[in-house]
């Protein structure tokens, strides 16, 4: 355990005493899983979009 110095009522922590711990890891992991699901859903929705091709546009102009 690293030492902590107390100056009056303020406790000064040494730079390695504070870490995100398990809760921080779980939050970051959940954000990663949510991002993966959102990107997968976006790709599915984007594949449903039908973009008109140049030949389709030229055919409509010819009519």
N, C-alpha and C positions, 0 to 999 in steps of 0.2 A: 504494500500500500504506500502510495506516495504521500509526502507530508502536506498538510494544509496549514497555512499561516493565517492567524487571526489578528487583524489590526482594528481594534475597537469592536464595532458590531459588524464589520464587513469581513466576510470570509473570502480569501483569495485562493482560487483553485489552480493547481498546476495544470499546464496544457495537456493532458492525457487522462485526466481524471474523469472527464465528461465524455460519454459516448452515447450514440443513439440507442444501442441495445437491441433487444429482441423486438420491441414494439416498432422501432424505426425500420428494422428489416422487414417486418410483416407489412407495414404501410407501403414501403417501396415495392415489395413483391406484388401486392394487390394492385397498385397502380400499373405495374408492368403487365399483369394479366388482363386488366381492363383495357389497356392500350392494344394488346394483341387481339382481343375480341373485337374492339372497335375497328381496327384496320382490316380484319378479316371480313367484317360486315360491310365496310365501305367498298372493298374489292368486289364483293358479291353484288352490291347495288350498282356499281360502276359497270359491271359486265352486262347488266340488263339494259343499259342505255344503247339505243341503236343510232349510230351516227350516220347521216346520209353521205353517200360516196359521191365522187365527182360525176360518175356515169349516171347516177340516179338524177342528179340535178340537171345534167345535159338532156336526159330523156324528157324531163318535165318541160324544159324550155322548148324542145322540138314539138311538143304537142300543141 
